[in-house]
Amino acid sequence: MTIESTQDKGRKELLARVTRLVDLADYQTGAIVSRTVIDKSMGSVTFFAFDEGQGLSEHTAPYDALVYILDGEAEVTISGRVMLLGEGEMVIIPANEPHVLRANKRFKMLLTLVRS
């Protein structure tokens, strides 16, 4: 008998299927929803849905990160430089740079971390 986590089961449901990224999860009032799409030693892909007013406080990551906006509008600050990103836009956050993400309006994004 194999025991699998809910997260593993959720990823398996995505394998070899056509899926709209923007539909991976709904917005939740007053919350940030995340769903891991791929998690490998070389990198990860995670879907996020931020409700209005939510955000991630300033932090750094040891890897480059690609943020791609699927819906809405995100305020991304990298090393003090504020950028507004809308649907279909992306930014690469360099490794070890302090950054902040804020939802002045709710938004959905795909985060890709490259670990090498």
Residue pairs with C-beta under 8 A, 6 or more apart in sequence:
4 12
7 36
10 35
10 36
11 36
11 37
11 38
11 39
14 37
21 47
21 70
21 108
21 110
22 70
22 71
22 108
24 35
24 37
24 47
25 33
25 34
25 35
25 47
25 49
25 108
26 33
26 49
27 33
27 49
27 50
27 51
27 106
27 108
28 49
28 51
29 51
30 51
30 53
30 54
31 51
31 54
32 48
32 49
32 50
32 51
32 54
32 56
33 48
33 49
34 46
34 47
34 48
34 49
35 46
35 47
36 44
36 45
36 46
36 47
37 45
37 46
37 47
37 110
38 44
38 45
39 45
41 115
42 114
42 115
42 116
43 63
43 112
43 113
43 114
43 115
43 116
44 111
44 112
44 113
44 115
45 110
45 111
45 112
45 113
46 110
46 111
46 113
47 108
47 109
47 110
47 111
48 108
48 109
48 110
48 111
49 106
49 107
49 108
50 72
50 74
50 101
50 103
50 106
50 107
50 108
50 109
51 103
51 106
52 103
52 104
52 105
52 106
53 103
54 102
54 103
54 106
55 75
55 100
55 101
55 102
55 103
56 100
56 101
57 100
58 77
58 98
58 99
58 100
59 98
59 99
59 100
60 96
60 97
60 98
60 99
61 93
61 95
61 96
61 113
62 95
62 96
63 95
63 113
63 114
63 115
64 92
64 93
64 94
64 95
64 113
64 114
65 92
65 93
65 111
65 112
65 113
65 114
66 90
66 91
66 92
66 93
66 111
66 112
66 114
67 74
67 76
67 85
67 90
67 91
67 92
67 93
67 101
67 109
67 110
67 111
68 89
68 90
68 109
68 110
68 111
68 112
69 85
69 86
69 87
69 88
69 89
69 90
69 107
69 108
69 109
70 87
70 107
70 108
70 109
70 110
71 87
71 106
71 107
71 108
72 86
72 87
72 103
72 105
72 106
72 107
72 108
73 84
73 85
73 86
73 87
73 104
73 105
73 107
74 84
74 85
74 101
74 102
74 103
74 107
74 109
75 82
75 83
75 84
75 85
75 100
75 101
75 102
75 103
75 104
76 82
76 83
76 84
76 85
76 91
76 93
76 99
76 100
76 101
76 102
77 83
77 99
77 100
77 101
77 102
78 91
78 93
78 94
78 97
78 98
78 99
79 97
79 98
79 99
80 98
83 91
85 91
93 99
101 109
